[in-house]
Structures are given as structure tokens and as C-alpha cells.
Amino acid sequence: MLTPEQITFARTTLQNAKTPLFIHDDDADGLCSFLVLYHINHEGRNFIPKGSRRLDASHAQTIKQYHPDAIFILDLPEVEQEFLDAFSCPIIWMDHHEPKIRSKVTYINPRLIDNAAYYPTTAMAYEISQDPKYLWIATAGALADYYLPPYIKEFSKMYPQFLKKQTTLPKILFTSETGLLVKFFFFILKGQTQDVRDALKVLMKIKEPSEIFEESTPQGKFLHRRFTGINEKYNEILQDVLKQVTRSPILYYEYSDSKWSFTTNLANELTVRFPKKVIIITRKKDDEMKASLRAQFAIEPLIQLAMQNVQGHAGGHPNACGAVIKIESWPLFMNQFKSNIKLVKEKKKNLLNNNVLNKI
């Protein structure tokens, strides 16, 4: 998906940098893209804009304290021009969300060429790296964004303990050991800020997944212990969700937890378990509802319509979106979204009935 010129420029910029800074999204695709690029030269640090997927002028002063001689922005959908204007060093922004128009940046987004393209940032990072030693990270990051990478066969050959043979994406994620690997990169980002920083410092030294899952090194044992504890909390919530499934076409689940955010992971797993349902997982935190929404059809336009007169923001990919909405606006959003879903289902039903009548 990247041109030879883009690959060469990104790799050269990274190899020449002494203090590169990797600013990435707070999810597995963002984390894995950082790790894949970091291991090219083993230089630099990472920065996660917590609580926001947007970089603006307010972030510039904090970033300058790292004294970067190159900046890589990874898997972040919004970067304001004021942020870019604050720096004189090279900036490379790699993303796969709705394309933007900006200056003073090398912007790599496959959707500039084909707006329907879906290519996670980790897959782009691996095109630049091309280092098979970190294929396991590149594979986990791509799968985490629900994308079956072209190097999945190579991964299966190198790591049969995780994937014995290639199969469908849902089965890889939820019935093979690869699913645990993907979960690991999500869950290692959860918890208190300092705990996450400590874990990532250790993770940057890991060379093989066996260090973690076979606990073959002290560093791997530390990370495995942390992952196991978080995974247990996730499974507790998952079991509670499963107890509340009804015949409704919408699977809605709400929970309150100030520390553990599992909305994305729950929504991803539940949409595979219940493919005919619209999945809405929400977490109440402070004065906001943080939601992950999934469906087997394009719900992003329906979500945008439901945002009319609603305080908050929402967006993402056609079948998978996130939303952060003020609690007082949540009932209005839900009523409008449910109405939109009902209209779509009625339209599909009418089309089906018309097709049947035309055949008689």
C-alpha cells in the first residue's frame, strides 16, 4: 500500500534520527506500529495522548520537552495544523482514517488513493521495517484492527504455537492462541499511567513472544503476570454480558469502571459471537458515556445522524465506531440511533419483499 518512495523516506528519516518521538494511539494498532518502527533503529521514545485521539496546539509544548529530531504520528485521526506548525523537524503522519489536508508534514494514508482502502498503521510500519524478527508484533497489530495481513502465512510458519494453519479472521482472533497475543497488546495499555509506562519500557526489550507466554525471561514473566490479571477482569465482565443477551436485535451493555476500559474488546468479541446483532458497549466515566458500537453493516452514517443536537463526538470505520457523549445527551443519542437502525431494517425488509414479488 505504500509507495517505494514513502518507504525509503520513512526508513531513512528514522535511521538518521537520534531522538525520534513516536506519538501513537492508545490501542493495539497504535502500540504495535510504534514497536515495529522503534526496532528499526532502537532509538527514541513514545508518547500517548491519553483521553484524546487529536493533537492540537495544546500538545506542542509537552512534545517539545522531548527534544525530538523527528516525529512519527501513528494511527491518530486528527492532527491540527497549529500542532504541525510548532515544529521544524521532519514529521511523518501515518494513518488510515478519513483523509485530511495538512501542510508541513509527510502524510501517509492509503485512503488518499482509494477512499475505500482499509490498511492498519501497523501493516504500513511493517512495510517500512521488513524485519521478520518482529513479524509477531506486526501481525498482532494488524489483526487487532480486524485486518488479515498478507504476511499471515509467514507468521503461521514462524509461530505455529500461535497459529497452526491459516483460517478466517474471526477464528484466528477468538479460537486460536493468536487471539491471546492480540489481547496482550490491547490490555498492556490499560491501568494506571505509571503502570503502563513501566510495562512499555519492559515490552520494548522483548524479542520473542515466548518470553511472555512461556515466561522464559524475568521481563516476560513480569508482563505475563500483568496481562493475566487484566484478562481475568475482562472475562468477568464478558461473562456478565453473556448472561444478559436477549432476542433483541441490539445487544446493549453498560458498566461503570474508572480504571478498566474494555468497551472496544468486548464489542469486537461480541460482534463475532452475535453477528446478526448491533453491539453497543458503554462505560460510564465522570460525566460521559464512552461507547463502542459494531455491526455487520455500515453504521457510521447512522451514528453521525444520531449525533444531531447531541453533546459529544463519534466516528471511526464503517462497521466499527467509538463515541464519547455527555451523560445528559445519551438518551437522545440512543433514541435517534435506534430509530435510524429501525428505518434501515424496515428498508431492507421492504426491498426483500419487493424482490420476492418480482419473482412471482
C-alpha positions as CSV (number, residue, x, y, z in Angstrom):
1,M,0.0,0.0,0.0
2,L,3.0,2.3,0.5
3,T,5.0,3.6,-2.5
4,P,8.7,2.8,-2.7
5,E,9.4,6.5,-2.2
6,Q,7.4,6.6,1.0
7,I,9.1,3.5,2.4
8,T,12.6,4.9,1.6
9,F,11.8,8.3,3.0
10,A,10.3,7.0,6.3
11,R,13.1,4.5,6.8
12,T,15.9,7.0,6.1
13,T,14.3,9.6,8.3
14,L,14.1,7.0,11.2
15,Q,17.7,5.8,10.6
16,N,19.1,9.3,10.7
17,A,17.2,10.3,13.8
18,K,18.8,10.2,17.2
19,T,15.8,11.3,19.3
20,P,12.7,10.4,17.3
21,L,9.4,10.6,19.1
22,F,6.6,8.2,18.3
23,I,3.1,9.7,19.1
24,H,0.6,6.9,18.8
25,D,-3.0,5.9,19.5
26,D,-3.9,4.2,22.8
27,D,-4.8,0.9,21.2
28,A,-3.0,-2.2,19.8
29,D,-2.6,-0.9,16.3
30,G,-1.0,2.3,17.6
31,L,1.2,0.4,20.0
32,C,2.4,-2.2,17.6
33,S,3.1,0.3,14.8
34,F,5.4,2.2,17.3
35,L,7.2,-1.0,18.4
36,V,7.8,-2.2,14.8
37,L,9.3,1.2,13.8
38,Y,11.2,1.6,17.1
39,H,13.0,-1.7,16.5
40,I,14.4,-0.4,13.2
41,N,17.0,1.7,15.0
42,H,16.2,1.2,18.7
43,E,16.2,4.9,19.3
44,G,13.6,7.3,20.6
45,R,10.6,7.3,22.9
46,N,6.8,7.1,22.6
47,F,4.0,9.4,23.7
48,I,0.3,8.5,24.0
49,P,-2.1,11.5,24.1
50,K,-4.3,10.0,26.8
51,G,-8.0,10.6,26.6
52,S,-7.8,12.1,23.1
53,R,-7.2,11.0,19.6
54,R,-6.4,14.5,18.5
55,L,-3.2,16.5,18.5
56,D,-3.5,20.3,18.7
57,A,-1.5,23.3,19.8
58,S,-2.0,22.4,23.5
59,H,0.2,19.3,23.0
60,A,3.1,21.1,21.4
61,Q,4.8,22.4,24.5
62,T,4.8,18.9,26.1
63,I,6.2,17.3,22.9
64,K,9.0,19.9,22.7
65,Q,10.2,18.8,26.1
66,Y,11.3,15.5,24.5
67,H,13.6,17.5,22.0
68,P,12.6,15.3,19.0
69,D,14.7,15.5,15.8
70,A,11.9,13.5,14.0
71,I,8.3,12.9,14.9
72,F,6.2,9.9,13.8
73,I,2.4,10.3,14.4
74,L,0.8,6.8,14.2
75,D,-2.9,5.9,14.0
76,L,-4.2,9.2,15.1
77,P,-7.2,10.5,13.0
78,E,-6.9,14.2,14.0
79,V,-3.8,16.4,13.9
80,E,-4.4,20.2,13.8
81,Q,-2.3,22.4,11.6
82,E,-1.3,24.5,14.7
83,F,0.5,21.5,16.1
84,L,2.4,20.8,12.9
85,D,3.4,24.5,12.7
86,A,5.1,24.4,16.1
87,F,7.9,22.1,14.9
88,S,10.8,22.4,12.4
89,C,11.9,18.8,12.5
90,P,10.6,16.2,10.0
91,I,7.1,14.9,10.8
92,I,5.6,11.8,9.3
93,W,2.0,11.1,9.9
94,M,0.8,7.5,9.2
95,D,-2.9,6.9,9.5
96,H,-5.8,5.0,7.9
97,H,-8.9,7.1,8.9
98,E,-10.7,9.8,7.0
99,P,-8.0,11.7,5.0
100,K,-7.1,15.2,6.0
101,I,-5.3,18.1,4.2
102,R,-2.3,19.5,6.1
103,S,1.0,21.1,5.3
104,K,4.5,20.8,6.9
105,V,4.0,17.0,7.2
106,T,4.6,13.9,5.2
107,Y,1.1,12.4,5.3
108,I,0.9,8.6,4.5
109,N,-2.7,7.4,4.2
110,P,-3.8,4.7,1.7
111,R,-7.2,6.3,1.6
112,L,-5.8,9.3,-0.3
113,I,-5.6,7.0,-3.3
114,D,-8.6,4.7,-2.6
115,N,-11.0,6.1,0.0
116,A,-12.4,2.5,0.5
117,A,-9.0,1.2,1.4
118,Y,-8.6,-0.4,4.8
119,Y,-5.0,-0.9,5.9
120,P,-4.0,-0.6,9.5
121,T,-1.0,1.5,10.6
122,T,0.9,-1.5,11.8
123,A,0.9,-3.0,8.3
124,M,2.3,0.2,7.0
125,A,5.0,0.2,9.7
126,Y,6.0,-3.4,8.7
127,E,6.4,-2.4,5.1
128,I,8.9,0.2,6.3
129,S,10.6,-2.2,8.7
130,Q,10.5,-5.5,6.8
131,D,12.3,-7.2,9.8
132,P,10.9,-10.7,10.3
133,K,12.2,-10.7,13.9
134,Y,9.2,-8.5,14.7
135,L,6.7,-10.2,12.5
136,W,4.8,-11.3,15.6
137,I,4.2,-7.7,16.6
138,A,3.3,-6.7,13.1
139,T,0.7,-9.5,12.8
140,A,-0.8,-8.8,16.2
141,G,-1.3,-5.1,15.4
142,A,-2.9,-5.7,12.1
143,L,-5.3,-8.4,13.5
144,A,-6.1,-6.1,16.3
145,D,-7.7,-3.7,13.8
146,Y,-9.6,-6.6,12.3
147,Y,-7.4,-6.9,9.2
148,L,-5.9,-10.1,7.9
149,P,-2.4,-9.1,6.8
150,P,-0.7,-10.5,3.6
151,Y,2.1,-11.9,5.8
152,I,-0.2,-14.1,7.9
153,K,1.1,-17.3,6.3
154,E,4.7,-16.3,7.2
155,F,3.5,-15.7,10.8
156,S,1.9,-19.2,10.9
157,K,5.2,-20.8,9.7
158,M,7.3,-18.9,12.2
159,Y,4.9,-19.3,15.1
160,P,2.8,-22.5,14.8
161,Q,2.3,-22.4,18.5
162,F,0.0,-19.4,17.9
163,L,-1.5,-20.3,14.6
164,K,-1.2,-23.9,13.2
165,K,-2.9,-23.1,9.9
166,Q,-4.5,-20.1,8.2
167,T,-8.2,-19.7,8.7
168,T,-10.8,-17.0,8.9
169,L,-10.2,-13.8,10.8
170,P,-12.8,-14.4,13.5
171,K,-11.5,-17.8,14.2
172,I,-7.9,-16.5,14.4
173,L,-9.0,-13.9,16.9
174,F,-11.3,-15.9,19.1
175,T,-10.4,-19.6,18.8
176,S,-6.6,-19.7,18.4
177,E,-3.7,-18.7,20.6
178,T,-3.2,-15.8,18.3
179,G,-6.2,-14.1,20.0
180,L,-4.3,-14.0,23.3
181,L,-1.4,-12.4,21.6
182,V,-3.7,-9.7,20.1
183,K,-5.4,-9.2,23.5
184,F,-2.0,-8.8,25.2
185,F,-1.2,-5.7,23.1
186,F,-4.6,-4.2,24.0
187,F,-4.5,-5.0,27.7
188,I,-0.9,-3.9,28.4
189,L,-2.1,-0.4,27.7
190,K,-4.7,-0.5,30.5
191,G,-4.4,0.6,34.1
192,Q,-2.7,3.5,35.9
193,T,-0.5,5.7,33.7
194,Q,2.7,4.8,35.6
195,D,2.0,1.1,35.4
196,V,1.5,1.4,31.7
197,R,4.8,3.3,31.3
198,D,6.7,0.7,33.3
199,A,5.2,-2.1,31.2
200,L,6.0,-0.5,27.9
201,K,9.6,0.1,28.9
202,V,9.9,-3.6,29.5
203,L,8.0,-4.5,26.4
204,M,10.5,-2.5,24.3
205,K,13.2,-5.0,25.3
206,I,11.2,-8.2,24.4
207,K,12.4,-10.0,21.3
208,E,10.2,-13.1,21.2
209,P,6.6,-13.8,22.2
210,S,7.8,-16.9,24.1
211,E,9.4,-14.6,26.6
212,I,5.9,-13.5,27.6
213,F,3.7,-16.6,27.0
214,E,6.3,-19.1,28.2
215,E,7.6,-16.7,30.8
216,S,11.1,-17.6,29.7
217,T,12.7,-14.3,30.9
218,P,12.1,-12.2,34.0
219,Q,10.8,-9.4,31.8
220,G,8.4,-11.7,30.0
221,K,7.2,-13.1,33.4
222,F,6.5,-9.6,34.6
223,L,4.4,-8.8,31.5
224,H,2.6,-12.1,31.6
225,R,1.6,-11.6,35.2
226,R,0.2,-8.2,34.5
227,F,-1.6,-9.4,31.4
228,T,-3.2,-12.3,33.2
229,G,-4.6,-10.1,35.9
230,I,-6.2,-7.7,33.5
231,N,-7.5,-10.6,31.3
232,E,-9.3,-12.1,34.3
233,K,-11.1,-8.8,34.9
234,Y,-12.1,-8.7,31.2
235,N,-13.5,-12.2,31.4
236,E,-15.6,-11.3,34.5
237,I,-17.3,-8.5,32.6
238,L,-17.7,-10.7,29.4
239,Q,-19.5,-13.4,31.4
240,D,-21.8,-10.8,32.8
241,V,-22.6,-9.5,29.3
242,L,-23.4,-13.0,28.1
243,K,-25.9,-13.5,30.9
244,Q,-27.9,-10.5,29.7
245,V,-28.2,-11.4,26.0
246,T,-31.8,-11.4,24.8
247,R,-33.6,-11.8,21.4
248,S,-33.4,-8.1,20.7
249,P,-31.5,-7.1,17.5
250,I,-29.5,-4.7,19.7
251,L,-27.1,-6.1,22.3
252,Y,-26.7,-3.2,24.8
253,Y,-24.5,-3.4,27.9
254,E,-23.5,-0.6,30.2
255,Y,-21.0,-0.7,33.1
256,S,-19.2,1.8,35.3
257,D,-15.5,1.5,36.0
258,S,-13.0,4.3,36.4
259,K,-9.9,2.1,35.8
260,W,-10.6,-0.7,33.3
261,S,-11.9,0.2,29.8
262,F,-12.9,-2.9,27.8
263,T,-15.5,-1.4,25.5
264,T,-13.5,-1.9,22.3
265,N,-12.5,-5.5,23.1
266,L,-16.0,-6.5,24.3
267,A,-17.6,-5.0,21.2
268,N,-15.1,-6.8,18.9
269,E,-15.7,-10.2,20.5
270,L,-19.4,-9.9,20.8
271,T,-19.9,-8.9,17.2
272,V,-18.3,-12.2,16.2
273,R,-20.4,-14.2,18.7
274,F,-23.6,-12.4,17.7
275,P,-23.1,-11.3,14.1
276,K,-26.8,-10.5,13.5
277,K,-26.9,-8.0,16.3
278,V,-25.9,-4.4,16.6
279,I,-23.5,-4.2,19.5
280,I,-23.3,-1.2,21.9
281,I,-21.0,-1.4,24.8
282,T,-20.8,1.6,27.1
283,R,-18.8,2.7,30.1
284,K,-19.9,5.5,32.3
285,K,-17.0,7.6,33.5
286,D,-17.4,11.0,35.2
287,D,-19.9,12.9,33.2
288,E,-19.5,11.0,29.9
289,M,-20.6,7.8,28.3
290,K,-17.8,6.1,26.3
291,A,-19.1,3.7,23.8
292,S,-18.0,1.2,21.2
293,L,-20.5,0.3,18.5
294,R,-20.3,-2.6,16.0
295,A,-22.5,-4.2,13.3
296,Q,-22.2,-6.3,10.1
297,F,-23.4,-3.3,8.1
298,A,-22.3,0.3,7.8
299,I,-23.4,2.0,11.0
300,E,-21.1,5.0,10.9
301,P,-23.5,7.2,8.8
302,L,-26.4,6.2,11.2
303,I,-24.3,7.2,14.2
304,Q,-23.5,10.6,12.6
305,L,-27.2,11.2,12.0
306,A,-27.9,10.3,15.6
307,M,-25.4,12.9,16.8
308,Q,-27.8,15.8,15.9
309,N,-28.2,18.0,19.0
310,V,-26.0,15.7,21.0
311,Q,-23.1,16.9,23.1
312,G,-20.1,14.8,22.2
313,H,-18.2,13.3,19.3
314,A,-18.3,10.0,17.4
315,G,-16.6,8.3,14.4
316,G,-14.4,5.6,13.2
317,H,-14.8,3.0,10.5
318,P,-18.0,2.0,8.6
319,N,-18.8,-1.1,10.8
320,A,-16.9,-0.1,13.9
321,C,-17.2,3.2,15.7
322,G,-16.5,4.8,19.0
323,A,-18.4,7.6,20.7
324,V,-17.9,9.9,23.8
325,I,-21.1,11.6,24.7
326,K,-22.2,13.7,27.7
327,I,-24.5,11.7,30.0
328,E,-27.3,14.2,29.7
329,S,-27.2,13.7,25.9
330,W,-27.0,9.9,26.0
331,P,-30.8,9.2,26.0
332,L,-31.3,11.4,23.0
333,F,-28.4,9.8,21.1
334,M,-29.8,6.3,21.8
335,N,-33.3,7.2,20.8
336,Q,-32.1,8.7,17.5
337,F,-29.7,5.8,16.8
338,K,-32.3,3.1,17.5
339,S,-34.7,5.0,15.2
340,N,-32.1,5.0,12.4
341,I,-31.5,1.3,12.9
342,K,-35.2,0.6,12.7
343,L,-35.5,2.5,9.5
344,V,-32.6,0.6,7.9
345,K,-34.1,-2.8,8.9
346,E,-37.5,-1.8,7.5
347,K,-36.0,-0.6,4.3
348,K,-34.1,-3.9,3.9
349,K,-37.3,-5.9,4.6
350,N,-39.2,-3.9,2.0
351,L,-36.5,-4.5,-0.6
352,L,-36.6,-8.2,0.2
353,N,-40.4,-8.3,-0.1
354,N,-40.2,-6.4,-3.4
355,N,-37.6,-8.8,-4.8
356,V,-39.8,-11.8,-3.9
357,L,-42.9,-10.2,-5.5
358,N,-40.9,-9.5,-8.7
359,K,-40.0,-13.2,-8.9
360,I,-43.6,-14.4,-8.7
